[in-house]
Every structure is written in structure tokens, then in C-alpha cells.
Amino acid sequence: MNKQQPEEPTYQSAWTELQKIVNDLQGGSVGIDDLTVKIDRAAELVRFCRERLRSTEDAVGRLGQ
């Protein structure tokens, strides 16, 4: 059986999703039942984006060595 692993999101796709969540939260279009889910997802996306940026900064730093 050939199980495909889900593709890791790109920085851009994670950032776009995060912006949408923030806009939804600011616009008041998130119901109370979905609020925790949206906040948890936003936290995951922030962690992912930070890690990608950190990794990129490290790679750029190695170029100067």
C-alpha cells in the first residue's frame, strides 16, 4: 500500500493561512465554538514560520563564514 505523507506547507502558504485567521478573528467572523481551534492553528503556524525564518537565517549566516 502506497501511503502518501502530507506535504509540508511552504512558508508562504503558512503565512497566507495565518493572515486569513487573523483577519477572521479581527472581523468577528469566528464563532465561539471555532475560536479555540483557530487560535491553536494560528499558534502552530507562527511556530512553523519562526522555525523556517530561523533556519533561513542560519543558512545565510553560514554563507558569510
HELIX and SHEET records of a PDB file:
HELIX    1   1 TYR A   11  GLY A   27  1                                  17    
HELIX    2   2 ILE A   32  LEU A   63  1                                  32    
END                                                                             
